[in-house]
Amino acid sequence: MIVAVVIAGCVVLAVLAFLVPRLSRHPERGTQRSLGAGARAGGKAPGILGRLLSKPFHTSSRAVGRSGSAGRRTRGRMPF
């Protein structure tokens, strides 16, 4: 279920970044902030378990950043 939410968020951010690049920064940062909070909470577990619990949040945050930048980059390459 969480995977579907992250994928949907990435798609929405990519479309938003393509349509209105300047306005897409705030939702992207908000999404990354909430994923960062999950990573910090998971990282409080001791030892290897903490790394295992925080890794999906780090990966999701990276995916959100990449989808936003890909939308802005694609918009910059358009001929109009």
PyMOL commands that set and color helices and strands:
alter all, ss='L'
color gray80, all
select helices_A, chain A and resi 2-19+22-43+48-77
alter helices_A, ss='H'
color red, helices_A
deselect
rebuild
show_as cartoon
